[in-house]
Amino acid sequence: MGIEFVRKAASSYTKSIDRERVRLRTAELFRSSSPEVARTIAIDIEPGCLLHVGEELLIECEGDALIARKDIVEVGRADRPGAEITAAVAASAGIARGVVVQVNEISGVAEVRPC
Protein backbone atom coordinates (compact mmCIF):
# COMPACT_ATOMS: atom_id res chain seq x y z
CA MET A 1 0.00 0.00 0.00
CA GLY A 2 2.58 2.48 -1.10
CA ILE A 3 2.18 5.74 -2.93
CA GLU A 4 2.39 3.90 -6.28
CA PHE A 5 -0.79 1.97 -5.49
CA VAL A 6 -2.62 5.12 -4.45
CA ARG A 7 -1.65 6.91 -7.68
CA LYS A 8 -2.59 3.90 -9.78
CA ALA A 9 -5.98 3.41 -8.11
CA ALA A 10 -6.92 7.10 -8.01
CA SER A 11 -7.68 7.42 -11.72
CA SER A 12 -9.98 4.38 -11.87
CA TYR A 13 -11.73 5.50 -8.69
CA THR A 14 -12.38 8.95 -10.17
CA LYS A 15 -13.69 7.44 -13.42
CA SER A 16 -16.06 5.20 -11.47
CA ILE A 17 -17.41 8.11 -9.44
CA ASP A 18 -17.93 10.20 -12.61
CA ARG A 19 -19.86 7.39 -14.35
CA GLU A 20 -22.13 6.90 -11.34
CA ARG A 21 -22.71 10.65 -11.02
CA VAL A 22 -23.87 10.84 -14.64
CA ARG A 23 -26.12 7.80 -14.16
CA LEU A 24 -27.69 9.25 -11.01
CA ARG A 25 -28.44 12.69 -12.41
CA THR A 26 -30.05 11.38 -15.60
CA ALA A 27 -33.78 10.94 -15.23
CA GLU A 28 -35.38 7.76 -16.54
CA LEU A 29 -37.82 9.59 -18.81
CA PHE A 30 -35.14 10.81 -21.18
CA ARG A 31 -33.63 7.39 -21.82
CA SER A 32 -34.56 5.54 -24.98
CA SER A 33 -36.02 2.61 -23.02
CA SER A 34 -39.43 4.26 -22.54
CA PRO A 35 -40.88 5.10 -25.99
CA GLU A 36 -44.52 5.28 -24.82
CA VAL A 37 -44.05 8.54 -22.86
CA ALA A 38 -44.59 11.88 -24.60
CA ARG A 39 -41.19 13.32 -25.32
CA THR A 40 -41.97 16.95 -26.11
CA ILE A 41 -43.17 19.89 -24.07
CA ALA A 42 -45.47 22.53 -25.56
CA ILE A 43 -44.33 25.88 -24.23
CA ASP A 44 -46.05 29.22 -24.67
CA ILE A 45 -43.52 31.64 -26.14
CA GLU A 46 -43.13 34.95 -24.28
CA PRO A 47 -44.06 38.05 -26.33
CA GLY A 48 -41.08 39.46 -28.20
CA CYS A 49 -39.03 36.25 -28.04
CA LEU A 50 -37.93 34.44 -31.18
CA LEU A 51 -37.16 30.73 -31.18
CA HIS A 52 -35.71 28.67 -34.00
CA VAL A 53 -35.75 24.93 -34.66
CA GLY A 54 -32.60 23.30 -33.25
CA GLU A 55 -32.00 25.97 -30.62
CA GLU A 56 -30.93 24.70 -27.19
CA LEU A 57 -32.80 25.84 -24.09
CA LEU A 58 -32.66 25.21 -20.36
CA ILE A 59 -35.83 23.82 -18.80
CA GLU A 60 -36.38 24.54 -15.11
CA CYS A 61 -39.07 23.50 -12.63
CA GLU A 62 -40.99 26.29 -10.92
CA GLY A 63 -43.82 24.79 -8.90
CA ASP A 64 -46.13 22.95 -11.31
CA ALA A 65 -44.80 24.87 -14.32
CA LEU A 66 -41.74 24.38 -16.48
CA ILE A 67 -39.80 27.47 -17.54
CA ALA A 68 -37.78 27.54 -20.78
CA ARG A 69 -34.75 29.84 -20.74
CA LYS A 70 -32.22 30.92 -23.31
CA ASP A 71 -29.16 31.81 -21.24
CA ILE A 72 -30.83 33.69 -18.36
CA VAL A 73 -33.78 35.11 -20.30
CA GLU A 74 -37.16 33.42 -19.91
CA VAL A 75 -38.44 32.64 -23.41
CA GLY A 76 -41.45 30.48 -22.59
CA ARG A 77 -43.33 28.42 -20.05
CA ALA A 78 -45.53 25.36 -19.83
CA ASP A 79 -48.03 25.93 -17.04
CA ARG A 80 -49.35 22.36 -16.78
CA PRO A 81 -47.06 19.89 -18.53
CA GLY A 82 -47.44 16.15 -18.06
CA ALA A 83 -46.65 14.73 -14.64
CA GLU A 84 -44.02 12.38 -16.11
CA ILE A 85 -42.06 15.20 -17.70
CA THR A 86 -42.30 17.40 -14.61
CA ALA A 87 -41.11 14.53 -12.41
CA ALA A 88 -38.23 13.76 -14.76
CA VAL A 89 -37.01 17.37 -14.79
CA ALA A 90 -37.35 17.55 -11.01
CA ALA A 91 -35.34 14.33 -10.70
CA SER A 92 -32.55 15.92 -12.77
CA ALA A 93 -31.91 18.53 -10.06
CA GLY A 94 -34.75 20.70 -11.40
CA ILE A 95 -32.91 21.59 -14.61
CA ALA A 96 -32.75 19.86 -18.00
CA ARG A 97 -31.55 20.76 -21.46
CA GLY A 98 -34.02 20.91 -24.30
CA VAL A 99 -33.98 21.39 -28.07
CA VAL A 100 -36.66 23.24 -30.01
CA VAL A 101 -38.17 20.81 -32.54
CA GLN A 102 -41.06 22.91 -33.86
CA VAL A 103 -42.17 26.54 -33.66
CA ASN A 104 -45.67 27.75 -34.48
CA GLU A 105 -45.44 31.51 -34.70
CA ILE A 106 -49.17 32.02 -35.26
CA SER A 107 -50.20 30.37 -31.99
CA GLY A 108 -47.03 31.37 -30.12
CA VAL A 109 -46.25 27.78 -29.11
CA ALA A 110 -43.00 25.84 -29.46
CA GLU A 111 -42.39 22.12 -29.04
CA VAL A 112 -39.28 21.39 -26.97
CA ARG A 113 -37.72 17.94 -26.66
CA PRO A 114 -35.81 17.36 -23.40
CA CYS A 115 -32.37 15.79 -23.83
C-alpha positions as CSV (number, residue, x, y, z in Angstrom):
1,M,0.0,0.0,0.0
2,G,2.6,2.5,-1.1
3,I,2.2,5.7,-2.9
4,E,2.4,3.9,-6.3
5,F,-0.8,2.0,-5.5
6,V,-2.6,5.1,-4.5
7,R,-1.6,6.9,-7.7
8,K,-2.6,3.9,-9.8
9,A,-6.0,3.4,-8.1
10,A,-6.9,7.1,-8.0
11,S,-7.7,7.4,-11.7
12,S,-10.0,4.4,-11.9
13,Y,-11.7,5.5,-8.7
14,T,-12.4,9.0,-10.2
15,K,-13.7,7.4,-13.4
16,S,-16.1,5.2,-11.5
17,I,-17.4,8.1,-9.4
18,D,-17.9,10.2,-12.6
19,R,-19.9,7.4,-14.4
20,E,-22.1,6.9,-11.3
21,R,-22.7,10.6,-11.0
22,V,-23.9,10.8,-14.6
23,R,-26.1,7.8,-14.2
24,L,-27.7,9.2,-11.0
25,R,-28.4,12.7,-12.4
26,T,-30.0,11.4,-15.6
27,A,-33.8,10.9,-15.2
28,E,-35.4,7.8,-16.5
29,L,-37.8,9.6,-18.8
30,F,-35.1,10.8,-21.2
31,R,-33.6,7.4,-21.8
32,S,-34.6,5.5,-25.0
33,S,-36.0,2.6,-23.0
34,S,-39.4,4.3,-22.5
35,P,-40.9,5.1,-26.0
36,E,-44.5,5.3,-24.8
37,V,-44.1,8.5,-22.9
38,A,-44.6,11.9,-24.6
39,R,-41.2,13.3,-25.3
40,T,-42.0,16.9,-26.1
41,I,-43.2,19.9,-24.1
42,A,-45.5,22.5,-25.6
43,I,-44.3,25.9,-24.2
44,D,-46.0,29.2,-24.7
45,I,-43.5,31.6,-26.1
46,E,-43.1,34.9,-24.3
47,P,-44.1,38.1,-26.3
48,G,-41.1,39.5,-28.2
49,C,-39.0,36.2,-28.0
50,L,-37.9,34.4,-31.2
51,L,-37.2,30.7,-31.2
52,H,-35.7,28.7,-34.0
53,V,-35.7,24.9,-34.7
54,G,-32.6,23.3,-33.3
55,E,-32.0,26.0,-30.6
56,E,-30.9,24.7,-27.2
57,L,-32.8,25.8,-24.1
58,L,-32.7,25.2,-20.4
59,I,-35.8,23.8,-18.8
60,E,-36.4,24.5,-15.1
61,C,-39.1,23.5,-12.6
62,E,-41.0,26.3,-10.9
63,G,-43.8,24.8,-8.9
64,D,-46.1,23.0,-11.3
65,A,-44.8,24.9,-14.3
66,L,-41.7,24.4,-16.5
67,I,-39.8,27.5,-17.5
68,A,-37.8,27.5,-20.8
69,R,-34.8,29.8,-20.7
70,K,-32.2,30.9,-23.3
71,D,-29.2,31.8,-21.2
72,I,-30.8,33.7,-18.4
73,V,-33.8,35.1,-20.3
74,E,-37.2,33.4,-19.9
75,V,-38.4,32.6,-23.4
76,G,-41.4,30.5,-22.6
77,R,-43.3,28.4,-20.0
78,A,-45.5,25.4,-19.8
79,D,-48.0,25.9,-17.0
80,R,-49.4,22.4,-16.8
81,P,-47.1,19.9,-18.5
82,G,-47.4,16.1,-18.1
83,A,-46.7,14.7,-14.6
84,E,-44.0,12.4,-16.1
85,I,-42.1,15.2,-17.7
86,T,-42.3,17.4,-14.6
87,A,-41.1,14.5,-12.4
88,A,-38.2,13.8,-14.8
89,V,-37.0,17.4,-14.8
90,A,-37.3,17.6,-11.0
91,A,-35.3,14.3,-10.7
92,S,-32.6,15.9,-12.8
93,A,-31.9,18.5,-10.1
94,G,-34.7,20.7,-11.4
95,I,-32.9,21.6,-14.6
96,A,-32.8,19.9,-18.0
97,R,-31.5,20.8,-21.5
98,G,-34.0,20.9,-24.3
99,V,-34.0,21.4,-28.1
100,V,-36.7,23.2,-30.0
101,V,-38.2,20.8,-32.5
102,Q,-41.1,22.9,-33.9
103,V,-42.2,26.5,-33.7
104,N,-45.7,27.7,-34.5
105,E,-45.4,31.5,-34.7
106,I,-49.2,32.0,-35.3
107,S,-50.2,30.4,-32.0
108,G,-47.0,31.4,-30.1
109,V,-46.3,27.8,-29.1
110,A,-43.0,25.8,-29.5
111,E,-42.4,22.1,-29.0
112,V,-39.3,21.4,-27.0
113,R,-37.7,17.9,-26.7
114,P,-35.8,17.4,-23.4
115,C,-32.4,15.8,-23.8
